[in-house]
Amino acid sequence: MARQETSHHCSFSFTTSLLHPRHWLTWAGLGIIFFISIMPQTLRHCLGRGLGNITYAKNKKRRQIVISNIKIAFPELDHTEQQQLAKQHFQWYGCALMDYSLLLFASKRRLATLVQIEGHEHIDKAIKNNQSVMILLAHSVMLEFAPIALGLHYECYGSYKSAKNPVMDWIIAKSRCRYVKFVVSRDEGLRKLIRELIPKQLLIFLPDEDLGKKNSVFAPFFGKTKATLTTPARIAKLGKAVSLPCFSYYDPKIAKYKVIIAPAIKNYPSKIAGDNARILNQQLEILIRQHPAQYMWLMKLYRTRPEGEVSVYL
């Protein structure tokens, strides 16, 4: 696998304002998160499943979102099977919340033993051909482990959404910058993302969120129309990049976080935005169906509806 030495030039400096008394509760919470990070994996996941079970039972709003999505995506399952998949999802979501403690506090050496890339040859082929590469990372519960795995072997960058809490924003950004060359705030737009899309430097982009009608077209996703971003196709065209679908999940059989890199999407992008959205969704579906319980069904994937259609999440 190609090894790139990453020069981390993103900087998120610590300021004394982060020690203000109003942030003390956050720092106390981070102490608990650190304790969770040094727990054995089995104990951490036991707590995670328990948290997931409680959320499934008590949080009616979130449960309804997940079940609504699963009913759309898996109509072939009966009512009991759909409920079981929803419960499994909450359990994995709970595990992911516990495992994010590793992102913040585990050493690079420790994390390197916990992650594994499947399909790295597709990245290596593009790099060998001197092509730009965009990783189209699906919103799985374990998505944060993809930049870690990729950043250990390649030079990567991506975008992020700032956290409202300044202490959390600082520590999350600082942790991510151990593995990626830099991160770009969503507020900065696409210009910087495209400008840095050069050969041997991977852009990690999350393409499957419903962000409204702007910069989106309606395309099928698990059989139902979804507002699908046109942004990935625009980036691929302007950056002359190959687009590799990606999914990150935890494999309990080997106790590792696996990152699947699929082959480059063929004939992508084309000149037709609807075709680009459709084929992108199809490629992501293939990966999601392999580990459906670990996809982020908590998102309002079908929030934006075509004119005249009622909301899915009533």
VEXSEFI-719139 format. One record per residue (C-alpha): residue number from 1; residue in one letter; x negated, y, z negated. Coordinates in nm, 2 decimals, always signed. Each point is the difference from the previous one (the first is absolute). Layout:
<sites>
{site NUM,"A",{X,Y,Z}};
...
</sites>
This chain:
<sites>
{site 1,"M",{+0.00,+0.00,+0.00}};
{site 2,"A",{-0.13,+0.34,+0.09}};
{site 3,"R",{-0.14,+0.18,-0.31}};
{site 4,"Q",{+0.02,+0.38,-0.01}};
{site 5,"E",{-0.16,+0.21,-0.27}};
{site 6,"T",{+0.27,+0.25,-0.11}};
{site 7,"S",{-0.10,+0.35,-0.08}};
{site 8,"H",{+0.27,+0.12,-0.24}};
{site 9,"H",{+0.03,+0.37,+0.06}};
{site 10,"C",{+0.35,+0.04,-0.14}};
{site 11,"S",{-0.02,+0.19,-0.33}};
{site 12,"F",{+0.25,+0.02,-0.28}};
{site 13,"S",{-0.17,+0.18,-0.27}};
{site 14,"F",{+0.09,-0.03,-0.37}};
{site 15,"T",{+0.11,+0.32,-0.15}};
{site 16,"T",{+0.04,+0.08,-0.37}};
{site 17,"S",{+0.37,+0.09,+0.06}};
{site 18,"L",{+0.06,-0.37,+0.03}};
{site 19,"L",{-0.07,-0.02,-0.38}};
{site 20,"H",{+0.28,+0.24,-0.09}};
{site 21,"P",{+0.23,-0.13,-0.27}};
{site 22,"R",{+0.29,-0.04,+0.24}};
{site 23,"H",{-0.20,-0.28,+0.17}};
{site 24,"W",{-0.09,-0.19,-0.32}};
{site 25,"L",{+0.29,-0.24,+0.05}};
{site 26,"T",{-0.13,-0.08,+0.35}};
{site 27,"W",{-0.34,-0.07,-0.14}};
{site 28,"A",{+0.15,-0.23,-0.26}};
{site 29,"G",{+0.18,-0.18,+0.28}};
{site 30,"L",{-0.33,-0.04,+0.19}};
{site 31,"G",{-0.15,-0.16,-0.31}};
{site 32,"I",{+0.28,-0.26,+0.01}};
{site 33,"I",{-0.06,-0.05,+0.38}};
{site 34,"F",{-0.37,-0.05,-0.07}};
{site 35,"F",{+0.09,-0.27,-0.25}};
{site 36,"I",{+0.22,-0.17,+0.26}};
{site 37,"S",{-0.28,+0.01,+0.26}};
{site 38,"I",{-0.23,-0.22,-0.22}};
{site 39,"M",{+0.27,-0.26,-0.07}};
{site 40,"P",{-0.02,-0.34,+0.17}};
{site 41,"Q",{+0.19,-0.01,+0.32}};
{site 42,"T",{+0.25,-0.26,-0.12}};
{site 43,"L",{+0.09,+0.21,-0.30}};
{site 44,"R",{+0.03,+0.32,+0.21}};
{site 45,"H",{+0.23,-0.17,+0.25}};
{site 46,"C",{+0.21,-0.16,-0.29}};
{site 47,"L",{+0.06,+0.36,-0.13}};
{site 48,"G",{+0.07,+0.11,+0.36}};
{site 49,"R",{+0.26,-0.26,+0.06}};
{site 50,"G",{+0.16,+0.08,-0.33}};
{site 51,"L",{+0.01,+0.37,+0.09}};
{site 52,"G",{+0.15,-0.09,+0.34}};
{site 53,"N",{+0.27,-0.22,-0.16}};
{site 54,"I",{+0.10,+0.29,-0.23}};
{site 55,"T",{+0.01,+0.25,+0.29}};
{site 56,"Y",{+0.21,-0.24,+0.20}};
{site 57,"A",{+0.25,-0.05,-0.28}};
{site 58,"K",{+0.02,+0.36,-0.13}};
{site 59,"N",{-0.06,+0.23,+0.29}};
{site 60,"K",{+0.32,-0.03,+0.21}};
{site 61,"K",{-0.10,+0.28,+0.24}};
{site 62,"R",{-0.33,-0.16,+0.10}};
{site 63,"R",{+0.15,-0.35,+0.01}};
{site 64,"Q",{+0.27,+0.12,+0.24}};
{site 65,"I",{-0.26,+0.15,+0.24}};
{site 66,"V",{-0.20,-0.32,+0.01}};
{site 67,"I",{+0.30,-0.22,+0.05}};
{site 68,"S",{+0.14,+0.23,+0.27}};
{site 69,"N",{-0.32,-0.03,+0.19}};
{site 70,"I",{-0.03,-0.37,-0.04}};
{site 71,"K",{+0.36,-0.06,+0.12}};
{site 72,"I",{-0.09,+0.19,+0.32}};
{site 73,"A",{-0.34,-0.17,+0.05}};
{site 74,"F",{+0.10,-0.36,-0.09}};
{site 75,"P",{+0.37,-0.05,+0.08}};
{site 76,"E",{-0.07,-0.37,+0.05}};
{site 77,"L",{-0.05,-0.03,-0.38}};
{site 78,"D",{+0.31,-0.07,-0.21}};
{site 79,"H",{+0.09,+0.23,-0.29}};
{site 80,"T",{-0.20,-0.20,-0.26}};
{site 81,"E",{-0.31,-0.02,+0.21}};
{site 82,"Q",{+0.01,+0.38,+0.07}};
{site 83,"Q",{+0.03,+0.06,-0.38}};
{site 84,"Q",{-0.29,-0.23,-0.06}};
{site 85,"L",{-0.22,+0.18,+0.26}};
{site 86,"A",{+0.10,+0.33,-0.16}};
{site 87,"K",{-0.10,-0.12,-0.34}};
{site 88,"Q",{-0.34,-0.14,+0.13}};
{site 89,"H",{-0.06,+0.34,+0.16}};
{site 90,"F",{+0.04,+0.18,-0.34}};
{site 91,"Q",{-0.23,-0.26,-0.16}};
{site 92,"W",{-0.27,+0.07,+0.26}};
{site 93,"Y",{+0.06,+0.37,-0.04}};
{site 94,"G",{-0.06,-0.03,-0.37}};
{site 95,"C",{-0.32,-0.19,+0.07}};
{site 96,"A",{-0.11,+0.27,+0.24}};
{site 97,"L",{+0.06,+0.27,-0.26}};
{site 98,"M",{-0.22,-0.19,-0.24}};
{site 99,"D",{-0.27,-0.07,+0.26}};
{site 100,"Y",{-0.03,+0.36,+0.09}};
{site 101,"S",{-0.19,+0.03,-0.32}};
{site 102,"L",{-0.29,-0.17,+0.19}};
{site 103,"L",{+0.01,+0.27,+0.26}};
{site 104,"L",{-0.07,+0.26,-0.27}};
{site 105,"F",{-0.24,-0.18,-0.23}};
{site 106,"A",{-0.15,-0.32,+0.15}};
{site 107,"S",{-0.35,+0.01,+0.13}};
{site 108,"K",{-0.08,-0.03,+0.37}};
{site 109,"R",{-0.19,-0.32,-0.07}};
{site 110,"R",{+0.31,-0.15,-0.17}};
{site 111,"L",{+0.24,+0.11,+0.26}};
{site 112,"A",{-0.22,-0.14,+0.28}};
{site 113,"T",{+0.05,-0.34,-0.15}};
{site 114,"L",{+0.38,+0.04,+0.00}};
{site 115,"V",{+0.06,+0.11,+0.36}};
{site 116,"Q",{-0.01,-0.18,+0.33}};
{site 117,"I",{+0.05,+0.11,+0.36}};
{site 118,"E",{+0.16,-0.23,+0.26}};
{site 119,"G",{-0.03,+0.11,+0.36}};
{site 120,"H",{-0.30,+0.22,-0.04}};
{site 121,"E",{-0.12,-0.12,+0.34}};
{site 122,"H",{+0.27,+0.23,+0.16}};
{site 123,"I",{-0.17,+0.30,-0.16}};
{site 124,"D",{-0.35,-0.12,+0.09}};
{site 125,"K",{+0.10,-0.05,+0.37}};
{site 126,"A",{+0.13,+0.36,+0.02}};
{site 127,"I",{-0.32,+0.14,-0.17}};
{site 128,"K",{-0.21,-0.21,+0.24}};
{site 129,"N",{+0.19,+0.16,+0.29}};
{site 130,"N",{-0.06,+0.34,-0.15}};
{site 131,"Q",{+0.37,+0.06,-0.05}};
{site 132,"S",{+0.18,+0.20,-0.26}};
{site 133,"V",{+0.21,-0.21,-0.25}};
{site 134,"M",{+0.33,+0.08,-0.17}};
{site 135,"I",{+0.11,-0.24,-0.27}};
{site 136,"L",{+0.38,+0.00,-0.02}};
{site 137,"L",{+0.05,-0.10,-0.36}};
{site 138,"A",{+0.35,-0.12,-0.10}};
{site 139,"H",{+0.14,+0.11,-0.34}};
{site 140,"S",{-0.05,-0.31,-0.20}};
{site 141,"V",{-0.01,+0.01,-0.38}};
{site 142,"M",{-0.37,-0.08,+0.02}};
{site 143,"L",{-0.09,+0.25,+0.27}};
{site 144,"E",{-0.26,+0.18,-0.21}};
{site 145,"F",{-0.23,-0.30,+0.02}};
{site 146,"A",{-0.03,+0.04,+0.38}};
{site 147,"P",{-0.21,+0.32,-0.01}};
{site 148,"I",{-0.22,-0.17,-0.27}};
{site 149,"A",{-0.06,-0.31,+0.21}};
{site 150,"L",{-0.06,+0.19,+0.32}};
{site 151,"G",{-0.21,+0.27,-0.16}};
{site 152,"L",{-0.24,-0.26,-0.13}};
{site 153,"H",{-0.09,-0.09,+0.36}};
{site 154,"Y",{+0.09,+0.29,+0.22}};
{site 155,"E",{+0.01,+0.38,+0.00}};
{site 156,"C",{+0.36,+0.10,-0.06}};
{site 157,"Y",{+0.22,+0.30,-0.06}};
{site 158,"G",{+0.37,+0.07,-0.04}};
{site 159,"S",{+0.27,+0.23,-0.13}};
{site 160,"Y",{+0.16,+0.02,-0.34}};
{site 161,"K",{+0.29,+0.16,-0.18}};
{site 162,"S",{-0.11,+0.21,-0.30}};
{site 163,"A",{+0.13,-0.10,-0.34}};
{site 164,"K",{+0.19,+0.26,-0.20}};
{site 165,"N",{-0.19,-0.07,-0.31}};
{site 166,"P",{-0.35,+0.16,+0.04}};
{site 167,"V",{-0.18,-0.26,-0.22}};
{site 168,"M",{+0.15,-0.29,+0.20}};
{site 169,"D",{-0.07,+0.18,+0.33}};
{site 170,"W",{-0.36,+0.04,-0.10}};
{site 171,"I",{-0.06,-0.35,-0.12}};
{site 172,"I",{+0.18,-0.17,+0.29}};
{site 173,"A",{-0.18,+0.21,+0.27}};
{site 174,"K",{-0.33,-0.05,-0.18}};
{site 175,"S",{+0.06,-0.38,-0.01}};
{site 176,"R",{+0.09,-0.01,+0.37}};
{site 177,"C",{-0.30,+0.19,+0.10}};
{site 178,"R",{-0.22,-0.29,-0.13}};
{site 179,"Y",{+0.11,-0.19,+0.31}};
{site 180,"V",{+0.09,+0.25,+0.27}};
{site 181,"K",{-0.20,+0.28,+0.16}};
{site 182,"F",{+0.26,+0.26,-0.07}};
{site 183,"V",{+0.37,+0.04,-0.04}};
{site 184,"V",{+0.23,+0.26,+0.16}};
{site 185,"S",{+0.30,+0.14,-0.17}};
{site 186,"R",{+0.32,-0.04,+0.19}};
{site 187,"D",{+0.05,+0.37,-0.02}};
{site 188,"E",{-0.31,+0.05,+0.23}};
{site 189,"G",{+0.18,-0.16,+0.29}};
{site 190,"L",{-0.13,-0.22,+0.28}};
{site 191,"R",{-0.28,+0.22,+0.14}};
{site 192,"K",{-0.27,-0.12,-0.24}};
{site 193,"L",{+0.11,-0.36,+0.02}};
{site 194,"I",{-0.03,+0.01,+0.38}};
{site 195,"R",{-0.33,+0.20,+0.00}};
{site 196,"E",{-0.17,-0.26,-0.21}};
{site 197,"L",{+0.13,-0.30,+0.20}};
{site 198,"I",{-0.34,-0.10,+0.15}};
{site 199,"P",{-0.15,-0.34,+0.07}};
{site 200,"K",{-0.12,-0.20,-0.30}};
{site 201,"Q",{+0.22,+0.21,-0.23}};
{site 202,"L",{+0.34,-0.15,-0.09}};
{site 203,"L",{+0.31,+0.20,-0.06}};
{site 204,"I",{+0.24,-0.17,-0.24}};
{site 205,"F",{+0.36,+0.12,+0.07}};
{site 206,"L",{+0.33,-0.11,-0.16}};
{site 207,"P",{+0.26,+0.00,+0.29}};
{site 208,"D",{+0.32,-0.16,-0.15}};
{site 209,"E",{+0.14,+0.26,-0.23}};
{site 210,"D",{+0.33,+0.18,+0.09}};
{site 211,"L",{-0.10,+0.37,-0.01}};
{site 212,"G",{+0.31,+0.13,+0.18}};
{site 213,"K",{+0.08,+0.09,+0.36}};
{site 214,"K",{-0.29,+0.23,+0.06}};
{site 215,"N",{-0.28,-0.18,+0.18}};
{site 216,"S",{+0.21,-0.32,+0.01}};
{site 217,"V",{+0.21,-0.20,+0.24}};
{site 218,"F",{+0.25,-0.27,-0.08}};
{site 219,"A",{-0.12,-0.35,+0.06}};
{site 220,"P",{+0.09,-0.35,-0.12}};
{site 221,"F",{-0.16,-0.11,-0.33}};
{site 222,"F",{+0.12,-0.34,-0.11}};
{site 223,"G",{+0.30,+0.03,+0.23}};
{site 224,"K",{+0.12,+0.34,-0.11}};
{site 225,"T",{-0.09,+0.34,+0.14}};
{site 226,"K",{-0.25,+0.19,-0.22}};
{site 227,"A",{-0.15,+0.35,+0.03}};
{site 228,"T",{-0.35,-0.10,+0.12}};
{site 229,"L",{-0.30,+0.23,+0.01}};
{site 230,"T",{-0.13,+0.10,+0.34}};
{site 231,"T",{-0.32,+0.13,-0.18}};
{site 232,"P",{-0.20,-0.33,+0.03}};
{site 233,"A",{+0.05,-0.01,+0.38}};
{site 234,"R",{-0.10,+0.37,+0.03}};
{site 235,"I",{-0.31,-0.06,-0.21}};
{site 236,"A",{-0.10,-0.30,+0.20}};
{site 237,"K",{+0.05,+0.19,+0.33}};
{site 238,"L",{-0.19,+0.31,-0.10}};
{site 239,"G",{-0.27,-0.20,-0.18}};
{site 240,"K",{-0.03,-0.27,+0.27}};
{site 241,"A",{+0.03,-0.25,-0.28}};
{site 242,"V",{+0.09,-0.37,-0.02}};
{site 243,"S",{+0.28,-0.06,-0.25}};
{site 244,"L",{-0.03,-0.30,-0.23}};
{site 245,"P",{+0.30,-0.09,-0.22}};
{site 246,"C",{-0.09,-0.09,-0.36}};
{site 247,"F",{+0.16,-0.15,-0.31}};
{site 248,"S",{-0.15,-0.03,-0.35}};
{site 249,"Y",{+0.12,-0.26,-0.25}};
{site 250,"Y",{-0.10,-0.20,-0.30}};
{site 251,"D",{-0.06,-0.37,+0.06}};
{site 252,"P",{+0.05,-0.19,-0.32}};
{site 253,"K",{-0.15,-0.32,+0.15}};
{site 254,"I",{-0.35,+0.16,+0.01}};
{site 255,"A",{+0.06,+0.28,-0.25}};
{site 256,"K",{-0.10,+0.27,+0.25}};
{site 257,"Y",{+0.15,+0.30,+0.17}};
{site 258,"K",{+0.00,-0.09,+0.37}};
{site 259,"V",{+0.01,+0.26,+0.28}};
{site 260,"I",{+0.13,-0.13,+0.33}};
{site 261,"I",{-0.12,+0.18,+0.31}};
{site 262,"A",{+0.21,-0.09,+0.31}};
{site 263,"P",{-0.12,+0.03,+0.36}};
{site 264,"A",{+0.02,+0.34,+0.17}};
{site 265,"I",{+0.35,+0.08,+0.12}};
{site 266,"K",{+0.00,-0.05,+0.38}};
{site 267,"N",{+0.11,+0.28,+0.24}};
{site 268,"Y",{+0.02,+0.24,-0.30}};
{site 269,"P",{+0.07,+0.29,+0.03}};
{site 270,"S",{+0.21,+0.02,+0.31}};
{site 271,"K",{+0.16,+0.32,+0.13}};
{site 272,"I",{+0.34,-0.10,-0.15}};
{site 273,"A",{+0.03,+0.09,-0.37}};
{site 274,"G",{+0.29,-0.24,-0.06}};
{site 275,"D",{-0.20,-0.29,+0.14}};
{site 276,"N",{-0.30,+0.09,-0.22}};
{site 277,"A",{+0.22,+0.01,-0.31}};
{site 278,"R",{+0.17,-0.33,+0.09}};
{site 279,"I",{-0.32,-0.19,+0.05}};
{site 280,"L",{-0.16,+0.14,-0.31}};
{site 281,"N",{+0.29,-0.11,-0.21}};
{site 282,"Q",{-0.01,-0.35,+0.16}};
{site 283,"Q",{-0.37,-0.04,-0.08}};
{site 284,"L",{+0.06,+0.11,-0.36}};
{site 285,"E",{+0.29,-0.24,-0.04}};
{site 286,"I",{-0.22,-0.29,+0.10}};
{site 287,"L",{-0.23,+0.08,-0.29}};
{site 288,"I",{+0.27,+0.08,-0.25}};
{site 289,"R",{+0.18,-0.33,+0.06}};
{site 290,"Q",{-0.31,-0.19,-0.10}};
{site 291,"H",{+0.02,+0.14,-0.36}};
{site 292,"P",{+0.35,+0.16,-0.02}};
{site 293,"A",{+0.01,+0.03,-0.38}};
{site 294,"Q",{-0.30,+0.22,+0.00}};
{site 295,"Y",{+0.13,+0.26,+0.24}};
{site 296,"M",{+0.12,+0.33,-0.14}};
{site 297,"W",{+0.38,-0.05,+0.02}};
{site 298,"L",{+0.03,+0.27,-0.27}};
{site 299,"M",{-0.04,+0.26,+0.28}};
{site 300,"K",{+0.32,+0.14,+0.16}};
{site 301,"L",{-0.11,-0.13,+0.33}};
{site 302,"Y",{+0.33,+0.08,+0.17}};
{site 303,"R",{+0.07,+0.33,-0.17}};
{site 304,"T",{+0.03,+0.20,+0.32}};
{site 305,"R",{+0.29,-0.11,+0.21}};
{site 306,"P",{+0.10,+0.08,+0.36}};
{site 307,"E",{+0.29,+0.25,+0.04}};
{site 308,"G",{+0.32,-0.15,-0.13}};
{site 309,"E",{-0.15,-0.30,-0.19}};
{site 310,"V",{+0.07,-0.02,-0.38}};
{site 311,"S",{-0.27,-0.04,-0.25}};
{site 312,"V",{-0.14,-0.34,-0.07}};
{site 313,"Y",{-0.06,+0.09,-0.37}};
{site 314,"L",{+0.35,+0.08,-0.13}};
</sites>
